[in-house]
Amino acid sequence: MPESTSWRPGDALLADKVAVVAGGGRGIGEATTRILAAAGAAVGVVDVEAERAEAVAASLRAEGATALPVVADLFDEAACAAAIGAVTAEFGRVDVLANVAGGMTGLAEWRHLEHWSTEQWDRVLHLNLRYVFWLCRAVLPGMVERGGGSIVSVTSISGVHGAPNHSAYGAAKAGLIHLTKTLAVEYGRFGVRVNAVSPGAIATPATDAVLSAERKATLAAATPLQRPGRPDDIARAVLYFASPMSEYVTGQMLLVDGGVGSKFPLGGTGTHVSEAALPTG
């Protein structure tokens, strides 16, 4: 039997580890940055906006954590490699890569397939999948050399279930789930674990800007837990995969969606006896 981990409950989960969070300057990415730092990791905060990266890193340093702001355009191959290089040069290695950046670039892009241009399609696939390939390619040689590491990508329930107007986004996230499984198979023998977290509806600054109060209420009502997800809900799942708590878990995709993915596909709240109000007597 292999020896068990030296980590025990009560220990800092990521003590002496180095993490990179792509998209770490806001929303789910910022929550992930903060929770990994709270668990003891030195964190490279990668964001396209210097002000966001520097603000999060400065806030963490003020709290006693170790953080490095890294400005990188994830649409640029060389910038992705340079981001991993910057963190490695500062801290000596990268133990955890969290690929959080993604999404859509505007509500107008939720449209039927025939209304998409090739440029728009490519942009969404790049924002959700291609940069992950670049970052993984940059970080994996060091993980292999050191005999281990953890890669966690934030995908989406849209990569699991089909939905209208989700063609590009869903295809990209489904591809990311498949990439996760493939890398887990390819690199498991080197001690590298690769997993994914698939959120449902999460309340972030980006979604708040495009969703009406009525739409938010509808989404909450359709969720078994009766509330939207919060960035911390996703960050905690990323921490699980990044930490020794999941040291025998790889190639997995965890839905963090308040139970939406477990529901029978009913027409809407109240259309079936199972969704009727609970008896009061």
C-alpha positions as CSV (number, residue, x, y, z in Angstrom):
1,M,0.0,0.0,0.0
2,P,1.3,3.5,-0.8
3,E,2.1,5.7,2.1
4,S,-0.7,8.2,3.1
5,T,-0.2,11.9,2.8
6,S,1.6,13.8,5.4
7,W,-1.2,16.3,5.6
8,R,-3.7,16.0,8.4
9,P,-7.0,17.8,9.2
10,G,-6.1,21.1,10.8
11,D,-3.0,21.7,8.7
12,A,-3.0,24.5,6.2
13,L,-4.2,22.7,3.1
14,L,-1.8,24.5,0.7
15,A,1.1,25.4,3.0
16,D,4.3,25.9,1.0
17,K,2.5,25.5,-2.3
18,V,2.5,28.0,-5.2
19,A,-0.7,28.6,-7.2
20,V,-1.6,30.5,-10.3
21,V,-5.1,31.7,-10.8
22,A,-6.0,32.8,-14.4
23,G,-8.6,35.4,-14.2
24,G,-7.8,36.0,-10.6
25,G,-8.7,39.7,-10.4
26,R,-12.5,39.5,-10.1
27,G,-15.6,37.4,-9.6
28,I,-15.0,33.7,-9.2
29,G,-11.3,34.2,-10.0
30,E,-10.9,36.7,-7.1
31,A,-12.7,34.4,-4.7
32,T,-10.5,31.5,-5.8
33,T,-7.4,33.6,-5.4
34,R,-8.4,34.5,-1.9
35,I,-9.4,31.0,-0.7
36,L,-6.1,29.5,-2.1
37,A,-4.1,32.2,-0.3
38,A,-6.1,31.6,2.9
39,A,-5.2,28.0,2.6
40,G,-1.5,28.9,2.7
41,A,-0.5,29.1,-0.9
42,A,1.6,31.8,-2.5
43,V,-0.6,33.0,-5.4
44,G,0.1,34.5,-8.8
45,V,-2.9,36.7,-9.6
46,V,-3.2,36.7,-13.4
47,D,-5.5,39.2,-15.0
48,V,-5.7,41.2,-18.2
49,E,-6.3,44.4,-16.1
50,A,-3.3,45.5,-14.2
51,E,-5.4,47.5,-11.7
52,R,-7.5,44.4,-10.8
53,A,-4.5,42.1,-10.4
54,E,-2.6,44.6,-8.3
55,A,-5.5,45.5,-6.1
56,V,-6.2,41.8,-5.2
57,A,-2.5,41.1,-4.7
58,A,-2.1,44.1,-2.5
59,S,-5.1,43.2,-0.4
60,L,-3.8,39.7,0.2
61,R,-0.4,41.0,1.2
62,A,-2.0,43.4,3.6
63,E,-3.6,40.3,5.2
64,G,-0.2,38.6,5.5
65,A,-0.5,36.3,2.5
66,T,2.0,36.1,-0.4
67,A,0.7,37.3,-3.8
68,L,2.2,38.4,-7.1
69,P,0.2,40.4,-9.6
70,V,0.7,39.2,-13.2
71,V,-0.7,41.1,-16.1
72,A,-1.4,38.9,-19.1
73,D,-3.7,38.9,-22.1
74,L,-5.0,35.3,-22.3
75,F,-5.7,35.8,-26.0
76,D,-1.9,35.9,-26.5
77,E,0.1,32.7,-26.5
78,A,3.4,34.3,-25.5
79,A,1.7,36.2,-22.7
80,C,0.3,32.9,-21.3
81,A,3.8,31.3,-21.2
82,A,5.3,34.5,-19.7
83,A,2.7,34.5,-16.9
84,I,3.7,31.0,-15.8
85,G,7.4,32.0,-16.2
86,A,6.9,35.1,-14.0
87,V,5.4,33.1,-11.2
88,T,8.0,30.4,-11.5
89,A,10.8,33.0,-11.4
90,E,9.3,34.6,-8.3
91,F,8.4,31.5,-6.3
92,G,10.5,28.8,-7.9
93,R,7.7,26.6,-9.1
94,V,3.9,26.2,-9.8
95,D,2.1,23.5,-7.8
96,V,-1.5,24.5,-8.6
97,L,-3.0,26.0,-11.8
98,A,-6.6,27.2,-11.6
99,N,-8.1,28.1,-14.9
100,V,-11.0,30.4,-14.0
101,A,-11.1,33.0,-16.7
102,G,-13.9,32.4,-19.2
103,G,-17.5,33.2,-20.0
104,M,-19.1,35.3,-22.7
105,T,-18.1,38.7,-23.8
106,G,-21.6,40.2,-23.8
107,L,-25.2,39.2,-23.6
108,A,-25.7,39.9,-27.3
109,E,-23.7,36.8,-28.0
110,W,-26.4,34.5,-26.7
111,R,-28.0,33.8,-30.1
112,H,-28.9,31.0,-32.4
113,L,-26.2,29.3,-34.3
114,E,-26.9,30.9,-37.7
115,H,-26.4,34.3,-36.3
116,W,-22.8,33.7,-35.2
117,S,-19.9,34.9,-37.2
118,T,-16.7,32.8,-37.3
119,E,-14.9,35.5,-35.5
120,Q,-17.4,35.5,-32.6
121,W,-17.4,31.7,-32.4
122,D,-13.6,31.6,-32.3
123,R,-13.4,34.3,-29.6
124,V,-15.7,32.4,-27.3
125,L,-13.8,29.1,-27.8
126,H,-10.6,30.9,-27.2
127,L,-11.8,32.6,-24.0
128,N,-13.0,29.3,-22.5
129,L,-10.7,26.7,-23.9
130,R,-7.7,27.7,-26.0
131,Y,-5.9,29.7,-23.3
132,V,-6.2,26.7,-21.0
133,F,-4.2,24.6,-23.5
134,W,-1.5,27.3,-23.5
135,L,-1.3,27.6,-19.7
136,C,-1.3,23.8,-19.2
137,R,1.4,23.4,-21.8
138,A,3.5,25.9,-20.0
139,V,3.0,24.5,-16.5
140,L,3.1,20.8,-17.1
141,P,6.8,20.3,-17.7
142,G,7.6,21.7,-14.3
143,M,5.0,19.6,-12.6
144,V,6.3,16.5,-14.3
145,E,9.8,17.3,-13.3
146,R,8.8,17.8,-9.6
147,G,6.6,14.7,-9.6
148,G,3.2,16.3,-9.1
149,G,0.8,19.1,-9.2
150,S,-2.9,20.0,-9.6
151,I,-4.7,21.6,-12.5
152,V,-8.3,22.7,-11.9
153,S,-10.4,24.3,-14.6
154,V,-13.8,26.1,-14.1
155,T,-16.1,24.8,-16.8
156,S,-19.9,25.1,-16.7
157,I,-23.2,23.2,-16.5
158,S,-23.5,24.4,-20.2
159,G,-20.8,22.0,-21.1
160,V,-22.9,19.1,-19.6
161,H,-26.4,19.9,-20.7
162,G,-27.6,21.4,-24.0
163,A,-29.5,24.7,-23.9
164,P,-30.7,27.2,-26.5
165,N,-28.2,29.9,-27.6
166,H,-25.3,28.1,-25.9
167,S,-23.7,26.6,-29.0
168,A,-20.2,28.2,-28.8
169,Y,-20.1,28.5,-25.0
170,G,-21.4,25.0,-24.4
171,A,-19.0,23.5,-27.0
172,A,-16.1,25.3,-25.4
173,K,-16.9,24.1,-21.9
174,A,-17.6,20.6,-23.1
175,G,-14.2,20.6,-24.8
176,L,-12.7,21.8,-21.5
177,I,-14.3,18.9,-19.6
178,H,-12.8,16.5,-22.2
179,L,-9.4,18.2,-22.0
180,T,-9.5,17.7,-18.3
181,K,-10.1,14.0,-18.6
182,T,-7.5,13.5,-21.3
183,L,-4.8,15.4,-19.3
184,A,-5.7,13.3,-16.2
185,V,-5.0,10.1,-18.2
186,E,-1.9,11.4,-19.8
187,Y,-0.2,12.9,-16.8
188,G,-1.5,10.8,-13.9
189,R,1.6,8.6,-13.9
190,F,3.7,11.7,-13.2
191,G,1.6,12.6,-10.1
192,V,-0.3,15.4,-11.8
193,R,-4.0,15.5,-11.1
194,V,-6.4,17.3,-13.4
195,N,-10.1,18.1,-12.5
196,A,-12.9,20.5,-13.3
197,V,-15.6,22.4,-11.5
198,S,-18.8,23.1,-13.4
199,P,-20.9,26.0,-12.0
200,G,-24.5,26.6,-12.5
201,A,-25.9,30.1,-12.2
202,I,-23.4,32.2,-10.1
203,A,-24.0,35.8,-9.0
204,T,-20.9,37.7,-10.1
205,P,-20.3,41.3,-11.3
206,A,-20.4,40.1,-14.9
207,T,-23.8,38.3,-14.5
208,D,-25.2,41.1,-12.4
209,A,-24.5,43.5,-15.2
210,V,-26.6,41.6,-17.8
211,L,-29.4,39.8,-15.8
212,S,-32.6,41.6,-14.7
213,A,-33.9,41.2,-11.2
214,E,-36.8,39.1,-12.7
215,R,-34.4,36.8,-14.4
216,K,-32.3,36.3,-11.3
217,A,-35.5,35.5,-9.3
218,T,-36.5,32.9,-12.0
219,L,-33.1,31.2,-11.9
220,A,-33.2,31.1,-8.1
221,A,-36.7,29.6,-8.1
222,A,-35.6,26.9,-10.6
223,T,-32.7,25.8,-8.3
224,P,-33.4,23.2,-5.6
225,L,-31.4,25.2,-3.1
226,Q,-33.5,28.2,-4.0
227,R,-30.7,30.7,-4.3
228,P,-28.0,31.6,-6.9
229,G,-24.5,30.4,-6.4
230,R,-21.8,32.6,-5.0
231,P,-18.2,32.9,-6.1
232,D,-17.1,31.3,-2.8
233,D,-19.2,28.2,-3.6
234,I,-17.0,27.6,-6.7
235,A,-13.8,28.7,-5.0
236,R,-14.2,26.1,-2.2
237,A,-14.7,23.3,-4.8
238,V,-11.5,24.5,-6.6
239,L,-9.7,24.3,-3.2
240,Y,-10.8,20.8,-2.7
241,F,-9.3,19.7,-6.0
242,A,-6.2,21.7,-5.5
243,S,-5.5,20.3,-2.0
244,P,-4.4,17.0,-0.5
245,M,-8.1,16.3,0.4
246,S,-8.5,15.0,-3.2
247,E,-5.2,13.4,-3.6
248,Y,-6.8,10.2,-5.1
249,V,-9.2,12.1,-7.4
250,T,-8.3,13.0,-11.0
251,G,-10.2,13.3,-14.3
252,Q,-13.4,14.3,-12.5
253,M,-16.0,17.0,-13.2
254,L,-18.0,18.3,-10.2
255,L,-21.2,20.1,-10.8
256,V,-21.6,23.0,-8.3
257,D,-25.1,24.2,-9.3
258,G,-27.4,24.1,-6.4
259,G,-28.9,20.9,-7.7
260,V,-30.1,22.1,-11.1
261,G,-28.4,19.3,-12.9
262,S,-30.2,16.7,-10.8
263,K,-33.7,17.8,-11.7
264,F,-36.2,16.1,-13.9
265,P,-36.6,18.4,-17.0
266,L,-40.0,19.9,-16.0
267,G,-41.5,22.9,-17.7
268,G,-41.1,25.2,-14.8
269,T,-41.7,25.7,-11.1
270,G,-45.1,24.4,-10.0
271,T,-45.8,22.3,-13.1
272,H,-45.5,19.0,-11.3
273,V,-46.7,17.7,-8.0
274,S,-43.0,17.2,-6.8
275,E,-42.7,21.0,-6.9
276,A,-45.9,21.9,-5.1
277,A,-45.8,23.8,-1.8
278,L,-45.0,21.7,1.2
279,P,-48.1,20.8,3.4
280,T,-48.5,23.0,6.4
281,G,-50.7,20.8,8.6
